[in-house]
Amino acid sequence: MSKIKKSKNQYNPIPAFENAYGEIPYGMTNDYMFRAVLQSNNIVLRGLICALLHLEERDVQSVKVTNTEILGDALEDKEMRLDINVTLNDNTFINLEMQVSNELNWPNRSITYLCRSIDQLSHGQEYSELKPVIHIGFLDYTLFKEYPEFYAIYKLINVNNHHIYSDKMTLSVVDLTRIDLATEEDKAYHIDEWAALFKAKTWEELKAMAAKSNYFKEATETIYRMSADERIRKICRDREEHRQDIRNYQRSNAEKDRIIAEKEEVIAEKDLTIQQLTAELERLKNQ
């Protein structure tokens, strides 16, 4: 059980996160905590973007969240997407999203959001003014089980010679369940460590991560500060319950599909038996 001093206001002074121990109430696989941390701490957001895009700190002039929420305010719609829209150096649009439940629609969903973002030109603007768009999904499941990969990047390419058609659209997927498949390049940019930070379950794990870099220290302290806010904890809890409802619904549907498949198999076997008996009766009749 996590032990942490609670605060009704996230801006009230609270003890350092070194005083916390045990299980984390809600880590960054919770999509609301994911948003709260990255929206409220630009250092963490900047560090994550640099890692994912293989950038140096000096390459980043500005990172801005363009769809900010008032943290702690109740969410009216449980289906609300809590993705984060970011502009990098006022030149690149980035969409970040945490997805824990496999709702079997990620490829179509991510393409839809990517296309909405790329449709950015106003009337009269030149096509040359089109800015790059990157959609990055953090999934707590393997998207393509036959092609497992920790950090996958997809672009528009020629299927024959693999020449890139355009670098304006990029889809990336981080599989939080397959950190073991991180490449040397992934490790060089510490993307595997970011994934481990997101997956951490205890304050002890976070403290160990915090010792590795200032980015992780900032992230850990922010998680601690957000966890002390009862309003944010409640929304995180509501999101967890909503995700659990989705999982229960999926399991129920899967069980129904299994029962239907078994019944259809029995019916098919009976139909085959009837066909065989009918054929045998016809043969005997002809004799």
N, C-alpha and C positions, 0 to 999 in steps of 0.2 A: 504494500500500500504506500502510495506516495505521501511524503510529508513535506508540506510547503505552506508557508504563511500566506493567508489569503488577503486580498485587498479589494475593496469595492471600486476603487479607482486605479486604473493601470498606471497613472502618473504619480501615485503616492510612493514615497520611498519604501522599498522592501529590502530585506536582507539579500546578500549576494547569493548566487545560485549554488555556491559551495556548501551552503547549509542544507540543501535538499538531498534526499536520498530515497531509494526505492523506485517504484514504478512511476513513469511519467503519466500524468492524467491523459494528455492528448499530444501526440507527436505530430510531425509535419506530414505524415500520410493522411492526417485529417485535413480535408481540403480547406476548412476555415482557418485552422492554425497555420497552414501553408500560406494562405493569403495574408493573415495577420502579421506573420513574421516578415515576409518579403515586402509588404506594403509599408510597414512601420520602420523598417531598418534598411536604409539605402545602401549601407556598407555590405550587408549580407546579399542583397539583390545584385549589387555590382560584382561581388565575388563569384556568385553563381553564374551570372551571364558570362563573365570572363572565362570561367572554366568550360562551360558548354560550347562557347564559340571559339575557344582556343585563342583568347586575346590576352595581351598584357595590360596591366593596370593603366599604363600611359596611353593605351589606345582608346580608352573610354573617357570622353569628356562629360557625358551626362547619361544617366539612366533614369527615366521617369515613368511612374505608373500612371496611366491615363484614365483608368476606370476605378478610381479609389472608392472605398466604402467607408462609412463612419463605423469604425470598429466598436463592437459591443452592442450596436443596434440590432433589434430582433429582425430575423429574416421572415418576410411574409410568405414566400414561396419555398417549400422544401425542395422543389426541383431546380431551384436557382443554380446556375452555373457560377462557380467561384473561381473562374480562370482569371489570370492577371495579364492585362495588356500593357506592354512596355514599349517605349521608344528609346532607341539607343543612338546617341549622338545626333538626335533629331533627323536621322536618316533611315533607320531600320525599325520596322514594326516587329515586335516579338510577342507571342502569346504563350503563356505558361499555364499548364493545367495539371492538377493532381487527380488521378483516377484510380481508386482502390478496387471497386467492383467491376467485374468484367460484364458489361452490359451488351456485349457481342455487336457493338456498333461503332467501335473506335475508328476504323479506317474511313468510313463514310462521314462520321461526325467530324473528324479532324480535317478532312478535305473541305467539308462545308464551311467550317470556321476560317480555314485558310483562304478560301475563295472570297469570303465576305471581307476579309482584311485586305486582300489585294485589290478589291474594287474601291479604290481610294481617290481616283482622279475626279476633280470637279470639271464642270462643263468649260471647255476652252483650254484645259491644260494639255500639254504635249505628253505623248506616251513616254518620252524620254525622262519625264519627271517621276515616273513610277518608282516607288521605293521598295526595297527588298522586304519580304515578309517571311517570318520563321515561326512555325508552330512546334512547340516542344511539350510533349506529354510525358509525365512521370507515371508509369503504370505499375501497380503492385501485382502484376500477373504477366505471363508471357503472351504477347500478341499473336505471334505465329509460332505455334509449338514445333513445327517442322523446321523452322529457321530461328532458333533461339539466339539472341544477341543482346549484350548489355546496353550498348549505346548505338542505335541504328540511325542513319541519316539517309533520307530519300530526296531525290531531285528529279526534275524532268530531264530525261536523257534519251538519246537514240538507242533503240534496243539492239541494233546491230554493232555499232562501233563505240557505244557508251559515251558519245560526245554529249556534253551538257547543252540542252536546248536553251535554257535560261537559268540564271542564278538568282532570279527574283523570288522564287518560291521554294521553300525548304520545309520538309516534315521531319522531325526528329522524335525518337522514342527512347526513353530511358527505362529499362526493365529492372525495377528495384528488387526483383526476386533472383536475378542472375548477375549479381555483382562478381561472382566467380569467373564470369566470362569477360571481365574488363581487359582491354588490350593494354599494351605498354603505353600507347599514346593516351588512353583514358586515364591511366595512373599518373602519367606525367602532368596532366592538367587537374589531377585530384578529383575527377568526376566520380570515381569509385568511393572516395571519402565523403563526398556530398551525399551520395546515395546511402552510405552507412549512417550519416547524420540523420537523414530523413527516417531511416528504419529503426533508429535507437528506441529502446523500450524503457530504459532506466536512466536516472540522473547520473549514475556512475558511468554509464557509457558516454553520455554527453560531456561529462567532465573530462574524460579521456580524449574525446574529440576536440574539446576546447583548447587543450594544451598544444594542438598541432598547428593552429594558425589563428590569426586575429579574426578572420572571417568566421571560423567555427566558434570562437569565443563570443563574438557578437551574436551569432545565431543562437547559441545556448542561453546566453543571458536574456535574449529577447523571448525565447520560448518560456523561460522561467517567469519573466515579467508578465507575459500574456496569460500564463497559467494561474497567476495570482489574481486575475480579474474574473470575478464571478460571472459577469455578463458574457465574456468570451468563452468561459468554460461551459456555460449553458448552451451557447450556440454550437460549440464543438460537440457537446453531448447530443444535441438534436440532430446534427449531421450524422453522427455515428448510428443513432437509432434509425434514421432514414435509410442509411446504407444497409443496415441489418434487415430492414423491411424488404429492401430490394433483393437481398440474398435469399431471404425466406421465400419470397415470391418466385425467384428463379428455381430454387430447389423444389418448390411445390409443382411448378410447371414441368420440371424435368421428371419428377415422379409420375405425373399424369401422362407425359409423353411415353415413359417407359411402360406403363400399364396398357396404354393404347397400342403400343407397338407389339406387346406380348399378345394381346387379344387379336390383333390383325394377323399375327403369325399363326395363332390357333385356327382362325377362320380360314386362312390360306391353306393350311394343312387339311382341314375338313373339306374344303372345296376340291382339293386335289383327290382326296379319297372318294368323294362323290363322282368326280369325273372318271376315275378308274373303275368304279363299280358300274357306272352307266355304260362305259365302253365294254365291260365284261358281259353285262346283260344283253347289250346289242349283239355281241358276238354269239352268245348262246341262242339268242332269238333267230339269228341268221342260220345257225346250224339246224 
